[in-house]
């Protein structure tokens, strides 16, 4: 059984506010922790990276 991380919970790897590896929030380092403490299910700062979309 895997332990979910903050990037799994809030889709940080697809966010424009994350670093190039999707591990760290560029807004604030405590943002993922504050979202967990507030029992949020989505991040209010999430912005989708459009370069993840692939054309077929």
C-alpha positions, 0 to 999 in steps of 0.5 A, spaced: 500 500 500 502 506 497 502 512 502 499 518 498 504 525 498 501 532 497 503 532 489 498 526 489 493 529 493 493 536 489 496 534 482 502 538 483 506 535 477 501 538 473 500 545 476 504 551 473 506 553 480 510 547 481 517 546 479 519 542 473 519 536 477 512 537 480 515 537 487 515 544 490 510 549 490 513 556 487 507 560 491 510 558 498 513 552 501 508 551 506 502 551 501 501 544 501 501 543 508 496 548 509 491 545 504 492 539 508 491 542 515 484 545 512 482 538 509 482 541 502 481 536 496 483 541 491 488 546 491 485 553 489 492 556 486 492 550 481 493 552 474 494 546 469 500 546 464 497 546 457 504 542 454 502 536 458 496 535 452 498 531 446 496 531 440 494 525 436 
